[in-house]
Each structure stands twice: as C-alpha cells, then as structure tokens.
C-alpha cells in the first residue's frame, strides 16, 4: 500500500519531512498547504485551502509541521476528516489545547503520533537501551544540555521570539529532553526552573533555562537549554547510577561512552560505543515508524498522550521560572 501524505506547513521542518516522505518507499506527498505558495510548490503539489486539499488530494496521512499555535486547528480538522495524523512537537502552548486534540483524535478513532524525534537519535536510543539493561544500575542523577543559537527564520516574522506563541526554548527545544527523560526514567513529580523567560530585556535575542526534575523513582534530572550558544548546535548527556556512568557529548568523535564498574567493584573501564553505524536519519526513522504502525495496526510509538506529558513538564518549568517556586505534578 502507498500512503498518500498531505503536508501542512512547508517551513524548515516541513521541508525536512518532505524530503523524507519523498525518499520513503510506500509514501507519496499528494498535497501541501502553506500560505507561501513558492514554499508549498517546492515541497509538493500546492493547494490554496484545506477543503480543496482534502477533497482533491485524498490523503491517508496528514503531517502537521506548522508553528505551534496552529497545531490544534489542523489536528481537529484532520481527525474530523478521518485521517491518520502526524503532528510536530510541541503539541501545544497549553494543556487545554492538548486535551482538545486528544479528545478529537479519540472521538474520531484515528491513529496519531507526535514528532518527539530525540527517541530516534542513536546516541539517546543507545543510552536508553543501556539504562533498560541495567548497565548503570539504579539511576541517581541525569544531566542533559541542548544548546544552539536563537532560531533564524531568514527575515520572516519570527514567532519563536514571541513567548506567547513559542514558549521559548523551554517549550520548543528542551521539550525534547523532557520527553526522552520521561520515556527513559519514568514520571516526573516536581519541577523547578530558572531562566530568561519573561525578561523582555533578553528574550527575543536569546534564551536560557536550567530545569531541575524530580522523578517518582527518586532520581534527579538537570536540563540546561540555551538559545545563546555561539558555537553551533551541541548536546550533552550524563547518566550516573550506582553501577556506573554513561556520557554523551556531540562535540566528541565517539558519540557515547560508558564507564561501568567491574563485578568486583574495583573501578571502571571506558567502553566507547558508536551507535552511528549505518542507520537512517532520525527524522526519517520516526516517520517510517509511524508508517510501520499504520501498516501493522499497532499503536504509534509516540502517542499524543506522551506529547501532552512532555508539554506539561515544560509548562511547569515556565510557571516555575515566573513564580520562583517549584511546581508539583500530580
């Protein structure tokens, strides 16, 4: 079966998705909706409005790559049209919108997946496998960092610079870490954060946040995010447990290393691992995983409920930054 794909939004992420859909056996872009006609045409057959797109292109999948404020509108429209849905992260700027999307998808009975692509990055996937296998023993402390320059839209109106739309880097960028941490270490019970969110003298040119998470397991996570990093994109990861340490630094040539205790408990040895062996691009992998789920009538590997929970952690972090108090998650 060839899955017919309608792409909503042909910006940066829409362009990434278009490239991968066009390379994927069993998938075909049959329509693109974007107010910039030239961008839409570059991604596939362009349509001027939703109704015409749906009626004429007859998609099986609606892939939503719009800015965050438009996610709810198109998820609800796609659900009402009975289409399978892939929607980029963050799911929404509010829990109310998240819940509305979940309700629409459930009522329509359509499969839906959110684009929490960090799960498909080989370093992070390998780290989760190591944790699941007990390589570090009981996890105690986890640190992640995600750093880049402020998003540049090439002269287009920059919605990232409006915290009411984007939620800043806490909601838009380190949301990746929140999802991966929850997926790997379980529920988060308390959030405390400091950052530049809400400080108008800074926000709009840069953003920074440090978020501390308490997990139900008792482990503690520290997440650093920066839109003020001059050296290009960089990520780091450190997982410390009672049996060893796992580290990742994207600036290193070896993406992941493990220093694990010997059975006798006498020190450890660095065991480099390169999970970058021939493997597909993570953005290709997540779309392919969604198609695989559809083909085999399986639940999507990243549900909208997962996306809601990651959003809830991010919104708690923003609340903590604004109030100076920790936020308890029930």
N, C-alpha and C positions, 0 to 999 in steps of 0.2 A: 504494500500500500504506500502511495505517495501522499504525504501530509501537506496540505495547502496552508500556507502561512500568510497571515496579514500582519504587517509590521506597523505599529503605531508609534511614531516618533523616529526620525532619521538623523538624530544628532550623533554625538560621539558614541554612545552605547548602541544606538540603533544601527550605526554603521558597522560596529563590531559584530552585532548579531546578524546583520545582513550578509556579511562576508562568510560567516559560519553556516548559516542556512543554505547559502548557495553552494557550499562545499560538501554538504551532508547528503549522502545517498538517501533517497526516500523522503526528501523535503523539497519544497518549491515555494518561493515567495511569489504570491499571486496578487498582492496589493500592498501599497504603502500609503500611509496617511501622515502628512506633515504640512504645516502652514507654509513652509518654504518649498515651493514646487520643485526647485532645482535639486534640493537635497533629497526629496522624495523620489524623483526620477533616477537619481544616482543609485538608489537602493533597490529599485524595482518598479513595477507598474504603478504609477501615481494616481491617486484618487483625491477628489476635492472635498468629499464629505463621508461621514460614517455610513449612512444609509446606502449610498451608492457602492461603497467599498464592500459592504456585507452582501448586498443583493447581487452584485455582478461578479465579484471575485470568489464568492462562496468558500471562504476559508474553513479549515478544520481547527486551526490554532490561531489565536490572537496573541501576539507578542507585544507587550506594552513597554515601551522604552521612553516614555515621555518624562518630563520633570515630575517630581514627586506630587505636586498639587493636583495633577490630572489623573493619578492612578485610580482613584475611586470611580471617577466618571466612566472610564473605559473598562474597568473590571466589571462594573454593574451592567454596562451595555453588552459586553461580551457574554456574561453569564446569561442575561436575558435572551441573547441570540442562540444560546445553547452551544457555545464554542469552548474548546479547551483553552486554558489561559496560562500564559507565562507572563509574570509581571516583575519588573526590576525592583530592586531594593532602593531605598527603604519603602516598605509597603505604604506608609502614610506619615503625615505630620501629626496625626492624632490617633488615639486609641479608638475614639468613636468612629472614625473612618475605617480603621482596621476591622472593627466589629461589623460595620455595614457591609464591607466586602466579603468577609467570611459568611455572613448571613445570605448574601446574594448567591455566592457560589454553592452553598449548601442547599438553598431552595431550588436552584436550577439543576443540581446534581451533576455539575461539570467538574472535571479534574483541573486543578490549578496549582502552579508552582511559582515560588519566588526566587529571584536571582541572587541567592547568597553564595557567590562563586568561590569564596575562600575555602569552602569544603573540598573544592576540586583542585586547589593548588597543591602540587605534590609534596612540598615541604610540610604543609599543615595536615594533609591527609596522612603522611607518614608519621607525624607526631601523634596524631590521634590513634593510629594503629599501635604505636609503641605504648601509649598510656593504657589502651584497652588490653594490651597483652601483659600489663603489669611491669613493664620494663623499669619504671621509676618507683615502683611500689605505690604507696599511698601519696597522691599529690598533695603538697602543702602550700606552695606558693607558685603562681604563674604570672609572668610578666610578658606583655606584648607591646609593641610600638609600631605605629604606622605613620609615616612622615612623607610629606610632599609639599610642593609649592601651592599657593592658592589657585583654585581652578580658573583657567583662562578660556573663555568662550570665543576668543578671536573677534572681539568687537561687538558681538551680540549682547543684548541685555543679560547681565549676569545674575540669574536668580539665586545662585549659590551665596551671593553677598547679602541676600535678604534672609535673616534668620527665621522670619515668619514663614517663609516658603521652604527653606532647605534644612533648618535646624542646625546649620553649621556642620563642622566636621564630626561632632558627636553623633548626629543622626545619619549623616551621609557617608562618612568614611570609617570611623572606628565601630560603626554598627557591624561591619564585617567581623571584627574581633568579638563583639558581644555574641553574635550568633555562633561563631566557632567555639567560643569558651563554653557557652551553654550546652552545645551539642556534645562537647568533649567531657565536661566536668559536672554537668547537671544544673539544676535550678539555682538561680541567684536569689538570695533573700534580702540583701541590703546593698545600697549603692551610696557612695559618697564621692563627690567630684569637685574639682576646682578648674577654672578655665576662663577664657576671654569672652565667652558667650554673654551677650547683654551689655558689653562695654563698647559703646559706639565709637570711642576714640581709636579702637583697634580693629573691630570687626568690619569686614569689607575689604581689607587688605591682607589680613592674616587671621589665623585662629589657632588656639592651643587648648588642650584639655588633659588632665590627669584624672582618671576614674579608678576608684577602688571598689572591688566587688567582693562580697562575702557569699560563698556558696553554701547550700544546705549541707554539704559534706563537711564543712568546716574549713575548706581551703580558701585562700585569699588570692584574688587576682588584681593586678595593677595594669591598667591600659593607658598608654600615652598616645596622644594624637597630635599632629602638627600640620597646619597649612602654612607654615613659616619656615620650612626646611629648604635651604638654598642648594643642597647637594643632589637634587633629584629624588626620585621615589625610593624609599627604603623601608623594610620591615624587619623586626626582630621578634624572637620568641624565646622564652626561657621557662622550662617546667622543672621545678625542684620537688622531689619526693623523698621518702625515707629510704629509697634504694638507689637513688642516682639523679642525674641531671640531664635534661635534653635542651639543646640550644639550636637556634637558627638565626642567622644574620644574612640578609640578602646581599650585603657587600662582600661576603666571603665567597671563595670559589666553591667550597663544599657547602651546599645549602643546609645540611642538617648533620649534627654530630651528637653522639651520646657518650656520656661518661658515667658508667654504671659500676656499682660495687660488685666485687667478686663474691663468690659464695662464702668465702672465708671472712669477708668483711674488710679485707686489707686493701684500702684504696680503690682506685678505678683505672680504666684504660680508655683512651679516646677511640671510639669506633666510628669513623666517618661513614656516612651513608649518603649516596646521591640518588634521590628519588626522581631525578630529571632524565632518566633513561627514556628512550623513545616513547613519547606519550603525547596525547593531543593537548592542544591549548585548553586551559581550564574553562574558558567561555564556550568552547566547542563541546567540552565534556558535559557541562551542565545542560545544554540544550539537547545533546544526544541522550542524556539520562532521562530527560522528560519524554522524549520520543519513545525510548525503550519502555518507560512506564505505561505510556498510552498503548503501545503495541501489545503489551502483555497484561493489560488490565490490572496494573499494580498502582498502589498509592504513589504520588510524586515524592521523590526523595527529600525535597524541602517543601513543606506544606505552608499554607498561608498562616496557620497557627504558629509554626516556627517563626515566621516573619513577624507576626504580631508580638511574640515574646521578646524578640530582639529589639523591636521598636519600643516595647515597654521599658526595657533596661535603659535604652538611650534617652527616653523621655524622663525617666527617673534621674538620670545623670544631669540633664538640663535643669530639672527642678532643684537638684542639689546645688548646682552652680549658682542659681538665682537666689536661693534661700540661705546658703551656707550650712545647711543641715543635711544629715543623712536621710535617705528615703528607704523605708521598709516595703518590700514587695511581699504580698500575701501569697 
